[in-house]
Amino acid sequence: MGRAAPSCTAEAEWPHRLPLAVLGLIAALGLLLGTADCQLQTPCRIQKCTTDFVSLTSHLNFALDGFDLEFCKALRAYAACTYRNSKVCHGNLVYHSAVLGISDLMSQRNCSKDGPTSSTNLEVTHDPCNYSGHTGAREHRGEEQTSPPTYLFCGLFGDPHLRTFKDHFQTCKVEGAWPLIDNNYLSVQATNVPVVPGSSATATNKITIIFKSYRDCTDQKVYQAVTDDLPAAFVDGTTSGSNGNTKSLRIVEKVGGKYVEMHARYIGTTVYIRQLGHYLTLAIRMPQELAMAYEESQDLQLCVNGCPSSERIDDSGHLPLSVMGQLLPQAGATHSWSVYTLETATTKCHEKILVKDIYFYSCVFDLLTTGDVNFTAAAHSALKDVEALHPRKEHWHIFPSNESGGGVGKGSKFFVSPGLVCLILTAFL
């Protein structure tokens, strides 16, 4: 005769006192789950159902108000999970033990079969330092939210070119220190200095970021980068949030002294800072509801409202692309004007940026303005950061139109008018 099949039995009483009942359920299921010979190799996922239930209830305190509500929600989630697995788990002893245990516990706690259930996304449910569109947003706003979060992107690079949260593209002077972001969770400030002596053209040489303290997720942390000093730590020497909480806030050095990333998980925000040549670039992705959480007095934010009109170099998004290398005077040895012509600048930028979008034209503009080839790499990296952080692929590329005669549309040639020549001469002389 063949070998007798192993005997698999398990009995468990469900005591009337809830803590013992829970322990009895877990112990009985653990015993059965540990008996490998009793399990058929089937796609039954009862173990996952049980693990989720234990995780949902292990932190609950029987003595606190609201225990019954949360425990019943977890039981209904457990029951729903077993129901979804009823067919594939039909011959599984653990499954049938779980079904009986759930029924007994629901009876003891007077839990109704119908009602809300606990989320089995445990990381979102129980981690206040992990922003999400559901529980994370509710933690921040104090209200229910059912729709996924909307993320916004802002970038600053080059001479300098600004892409706002609204995907408006501007080229500005903004010499000195200017706030890019200033809300209840984050402050970002960029400092711009003249690129060419005697010219209005500027570029960013300093970026200061303040991650404001939030609950137990992080103390206030300040990060500061300046030209030739792109640290991989906050000003206090740390690289993460409070108590070394690397999950809520952390700095990652991608390229030593040239490229760092900051990941603020508690506010769902990512920041990239690079140094290319002598100047810095910035890219940031942040949830809309947090980016727009600011007081009326904080309305001067370039990422939110763009540059003041008096600081704009572009004309409603149209870059003045003149043959600057030929037009601007060589005003003595102290001025380092561009040696590029429109044709040579176009060729140089096309080596790195194949699509003739606003980043391509910004590259051409910067070469014509400064003659610094590092601005080509800055425009290329800025586009790569858009592709990494911008939430909507269809909005990655911005193609300026030539409706007003001052811009360039997709596939069109550069257009230079006398008015634009006057504009560029006025702006940079």
Disulfide bonds with the S-S distance in Angstrom:
Cys8-Cys38 2.21
Cys44-Cys89 1.87
Cys49-Cys81 1.89
Cys72-Cys111 1.92
Cys129-Cys217 2.12
Cys154-Cys303 1.96
Cys172-Cys307 2.04
Cys349-Cys363 2.00
